[in-house]
Amino acid sequence: MRERGNQTKLMETMAADQNLPFWKTKSLEEMNEEEWESLCDGCARCCLVKLEDEDSGEVHYTDLGCTLLDTKTCRCRDYKNRQAKVSDCVKLTPATARTLSWLPATCAYRIVAAGGELPDWHPLVSGSRESVREAGVSVSGRVYASEDDIPTKHWQDRLVRWPNRWPRARKKSETKR
């Protein structure tokens, strides 16, 4: 009788696994294109200009947006052709998601690659693209200018730390606005 109980528990566990979202059951490599693209929460933090310290190799974010970044929508203006138009645009792959040190700590690709849980503000969890902005994760309202508008020699004056930090927890009164 005990063996039958264990089999029942195993079958229940297997059935429950079938109801889990794809990011909990598939590796990054196993995801189809639609699943892969949906992991992006649209925060656009990765679309900020980053500067690398030549001595230490440390990467620092600026509050300057990529030339193709639409700061109102936090989307690329020409996603399909971005790499042809922006020479240093990096196409994320499962391998790069695991190795790029400059991906924001909040990046779903980075989180899933490490076996972590998507935060509650992620659109796949919340069901809303607006939740990223509402949680203070997107670059919306935080980009000073496009990289095209500021001479390169002044980019170092635009260093910021917030893109690689988790948003502060909001009080219930703040989330009801």
C-alpha positions in Angstrom: 0.0 0.0 0.0 2.9 2.4 0.8 4.3 1.8 -2.7 1.0 2.9 -4.3 1.0 6.1 -2.2 4.5 7.0 -3.4 3.5 6.4 -7.0 0.5 8.6 -6.5 2.7 11.4 -5.0 5.1 11.0 -7.9 2.3 11.3 -10.5 0.9 14.4 -8.7 4.3 16.0 -8.8 4.7 15.2 -12.5 1.2 16.6 -13.2 2.1 19.8 -11.2 5.3 20.1 -13.3 3.2 20.2 -16.5 1.4 23.2 -15.1 4.6 25.2 -14.4 5.5 28.1 -16.6 8.0 27.5 -19.4 10.8 29.4 -17.7 10.7 26.9 -14.8 10.7 23.8 -16.9 13.0 24.7 -19.8 16.6 25.7 -19.9 17.4 28.9 -21.9 18.6 26.6 -24.7 15.3 24.8 -24.9 13.1 27.9 -25.2 11.6 28.7 -28.6 12.0 32.2 -30.0 8.7 33.5 -28.6 9.5 32.2 -25.1 13.0 33.6 -25.3 11.8 37.1 -26.3 9.1 37.1 -23.7 11.7 36.8 -21.0 12.7 40.3 -21.7 10.7 42.5 -19.3 11.3 45.6 -21.4 13.1 47.6 -18.7 15.8 48.7 -21.3 18.5 48.8 -18.6 20.7 46.8 -21.0 20.2 49.6 -23.6 22.0 52.2 -21.5 25.5 53.2 -22.6 28.1 51.4 -20.5 31.7 52.3 -20.0 34.5 49.9 -19.2 37.4 50.9 -17.0 40.5 50.1 -19.0 42.5 49.2 -15.9 40.1 47.1 -13.9 37.7 45.9 -16.6 34.8 47.0 -14.4 31.7 48.1 -16.3 29.8 51.2 -15.3 26.4 52.3 -16.5 25.5 55.8 -17.7 22.1 57.4 -17.9 22.5 57.8 -21.6 20.4 55.7 -23.9 21.4 53.8 -27.0 20.8 55.7 -30.3 17.9 53.4 -31.0 16.2 53.4 -27.6 12.8 54.9 -27.5 12.8 56.3 -24.0 9.0 56.6 -23.8 8.3 52.9 -24.6 11.6 51.5 -23.4 11.8 49.6 -26.7 14.3 49.5 -29.6 13.2 51.7 -32.5 14.6 49.1 -35.0 14.9 45.8 -33.0 15.2 43.6 -36.1 18.1 45.6 -37.6 19.7 46.8 -34.3 23.0 45.0 -34.7 23.5 46.3 -38.2 22.9 49.9 -37.0 24.6 49.8 -33.7 28.1 48.2 -33.9 28.4 47.3 -30.2 24.8 46.0 -29.7 25.1 42.6 -28.2 22.6 39.9 -29.2 21.8 37.9 -26.1 22.1 34.1 -26.3 21.9 31.5 -23.5 25.7 31.6 -23.4 26.0 35.4 -23.1 23.2 35.5 -20.6 25.3 33.4 -18.3 28.6 35.3 -18.9 27.9 39.0 -19.5 28.9 40.7 -16.2 27.1 43.9 -17.2 23.6 42.4 -17.5 21.5 44.1 -14.8 20.9 42.1 -11.6 17.2 42.4 -12.5 17.6 40.9 -15.9 15.3 37.9 -16.4 17.8 36.1 -18.7 20.4 36.4 -15.9 17.9 35.3 -13.2 16.6 32.3 -15.1 20.1 31.2 -16.2 21.1 31.1 -12.5 17.9 29.1 -11.6 16.3 32.0 -9.8 12.6 33.1 -9.6 11.2 35.9 -11.7 10.2 38.9 -9.6 6.5 39.7 -9.2 6.8 42.8 -11.4 7.9 40.8 -14.4 5.2 40.8 -17.1 5.2 37.0 -17.3 4.3 36.9 -13.6 2.2 40.0 -13.3 0.4 39.7 -16.6 1.1 43.4 -17.4 3.9 45.2 -19.3 3.2 48.3 -17.1 4.3 46.5 -13.9 7.9 47.0 -14.9 7.5 50.7 -15.0 5.2 50.8 -11.9 7.9 48.9 -9.9 10.5 51.4 -10.8 12.6 48.9 -12.8 12.3 50.4 -16.3 14.5 53.3 -17.5 11.4 55.3 -18.2 11.9 58.9 -17.0 15.5 58.1 -16.0 17.4 58.5 -19.3 19.2 61.9 -19.4 19.7 61.9 -23.2 20.6 59.7 -26.2 24.2 58.9 -26.7 24.0 60.9 -29.9 23.2 64.1 -27.9 26.3 64.1 -25.7 29.9 64.2 -26.9 31.7 60.9 -26.0 34.2 62.8 -23.9 31.4 63.7 -21.5 29.9 60.3 -21.1 32.0 59.6 -18.0 30.2 62.5 -16.4 26.9 60.6 -16.7 27.8 57.5 -14.6 24.9 56.1 -12.5 24.5 53.1 -10.2 20.8 52.4 -10.2 20.7 50.2 -13.4 22.4 47.3 -11.6 20.4 47.6 -8.4 17.1 46.1 -7.4 14.3 48.6 -7.0 13.4 49.6 -3.4 10.3 47.9 -2.1 7.3 50.2 -2.5 4.7 50.8 0.2 1.2 49.7 -0.6 0.1 53.4 -0.7 2.7 54.0 -3.5 1.5 51.1 -5.6 -2.1 52.3 -5.7 -1.4 55.6 -7.4 
